[in-house]
Amino acid sequence: METASIEPNRTTASHKAKIKVFFEKTIGKGTFGQVKYCVAKVNNETIGFAVKIIDKKSSVYQCNISAMSREIIISKKVNHPSLIKFIKIITHPNYIYMYMEYCKYTILLLSC
């Protein structure tokens, strides 16, 4: 099981403490990378969320840097009760980690 640390947001008890994140399983793969289901303990409560992991060295990323930049900007701005919440983004020299709300059951609605 992989682990990572993230800085807590303002809803956690201590702003200076780091939260240990456990990557449990891969829940999706796409053009830019993969999405993993992760858990963390915050204030004695286990919270599950999704992390989109983007490999900055991949040729797909290198050819689409502007598209990825737009996705990050839009994800930070969107705030609606019917949409998945963006939590945090962490950039690493080799990867981008996009932490977001995890929805266990999703329904795809198509308009005709």
Backbone torsions as a table, in degrees:
resi	resn	phi	psi	omega
1	MET	NA	126.0	178.5
2	GLU	-78.8	154.7	174.6
3	THR	-133.9	158.9	176.0
4	ALA	-151.2	169.4	177.0
5	SER	-123.7	141.4	174.8
6	ILE	-128.7	152.0	174.4
7	GLU	-75.4	133.5	-179.9
8	PRO	-69.0	155.1	175.7
9	ASN	-90.7	-173.3	-172.7
10	ARG	-69.4	-11.2	-179.5
11	THR	-84.9	-10.5	179.3
12	THR	-89.5	164.5	-171.5
13	ALA	-66.0	-46.4	-175.1
14	SER	-118.4	126.3	-179.3
15	HIS	-74.9	-20.3	-177.0
16	LYS	-94.5	-14.0	-179.2
17	ALA	-78.2	151.5	174.6
18	LYS	-102.3	149.5	179.1
19	ILE	-103.5	128.6	178.0
20	LYS	-83.2	127.6	-176.7
21	VAL	-111.0	134.5	178.4
22	PHE	-111.8	118.9	178.0
23	PHE	-81.7	115.0	-175.0
24	GLU	-93.8	-49.0	-177.2
25	LYS	-156.5	157.7	175.0
26	THR	-82.8	126.4	-179.3
27	ILE	-109.2	-5.9	177.8
28	GLY	-173.1	154.7	175.9
29	LYS	-135.7	143.1	-179.6
30	GLY	-144.5	-166.0	-177.2
31	THR	-62.1	-43.0	-174.5
32	PHE	-89.6	-18.6	-177.9
33	GLY	168.8	-147.1	-178.3
34	GLN	-131.5	161.3	177.7
35	VAL	-118.9	129.3	179.8
36	LYS	-116.2	146.0	172.3
37	TYR	-85.6	131.6	-177.5
38	CYS	-130.6	156.6	174.2
39	VAL	-130.1	153.3	177.1
40	ALA	-148.2	151.3	174.8
41	LYS	-97.8	123.3	178.3
42	VAL	-130.3	121.0	-179.3
43	ASN	50.9	48.5	179.6
44	ASN	61.5	20.7	177.7
45	GLU	-123.7	133.9	177.8
46	THR	-86.1	125.2	-177.6
47	ILE	-118.0	132.8	176.2
48	GLY	-102.0	142.4	177.1
49	PHE	-154.5	170.7	-178.8
50	ALA	-106.3	145.1	176.3
51	VAL	-128.0	120.5	175.0
52	LYS	-88.9	122.7	-177.0
53	ILE	-110.9	119.1	-176.8
54	ILE	-113.6	125.2	178.7
55	ASP	-83.1	112.8	-177.3
56	LYS	-71.2	-16.6	-179.5
57	LYS	-87.9	-10.2	-177.1
58	SER	-68.9	150.1	-179.7
59	SER	-66.4	-32.6	179.2
60	VAL	-64.1	-43.6	178.3
61	TYR	-64.3	-46.3	-177.7
62	GLN	-59.5	-35.1	179.8
63	CYS	-81.2	-14.3	-174.7
64	ASN	-129.2	34.7	-178.5
65	ILE	-58.6	-40.7	-178.8
66	SER	-66.2	-37.4	177.8
67	ALA	-65.4	-41.1	178.5
68	MET	-66.4	-39.7	178.2
69	SER	-61.6	-42.5	176.9
70	ARG	-62.4	-43.0	179.2
71	GLU	-60.0	-41.9	179.7
72	ILE	-65.8	-45.9	179.7
73	ILE	-61.1	-46.2	-179.5
74	ILE	-65.4	-43.3	179.8
75	SER	-58.4	-37.6	179.3
76	LYS	-69.4	-31.4	-175.0
77	LYS	-86.2	-30.2	-173.7
78	VAL	-70.3	129.5	177.2
79	ASN	-146.6	98.9	-178.3
80	HIS	-147.1	140.6	-177.2
81	PRO	-62.3	-21.3	-178.8
82	SER	-93.2	1.3	-177.9
83	LEU	-116.9	153.2	178.5
84	ILE	-63.4	134.9	-178.5
85	LYS	-82.7	134.8	174.0
86	PHE	-85.1	130.4	-176.7
87	ILE	-100.2	-55.9	-174.2
88	LYS	-162.5	154.6	173.1
89	ILE	-123.7	135.3	177.4
90	ILE	-125.2	125.9	177.7
91	THR	-103.6	136.5	-179.7
92	HIS	-122.7	157.9	179.8
93	PRO	-54.8	-31.2	-177.3
94	ASN	-109.4	-16.9	-174.5
95	TYR	-138.6	158.0	169.1
96	ILE	-117.8	130.7	178.9
97	TYR	-113.4	117.4	178.7
98	MET	-107.6	105.4	-179.8
99	TYR	-86.0	130.2	-178.9
100	MET	-146.7	164.8	178.0
101	GLU	-58.1	143.2	177.3
102	TYR	-103.9	128.6	177.0
103	CYS	-113.0	111.3	-175.8
104	LYS	-63.5	-44.7	-179.3
105	TYR	-116.1	120.2	177.8
106	THR	-121.2	145.6	178.1
107	ILE	-120.1	129.1	178.6
108	LEU	-90.4	119.2	178.4
109	LEU	-106.4	125.5	179.4
110	LEU	-111.9	135.3	176.4
111	SER	-95.3	142.2	-178.4
112	CYS	-96.9	NA	NA
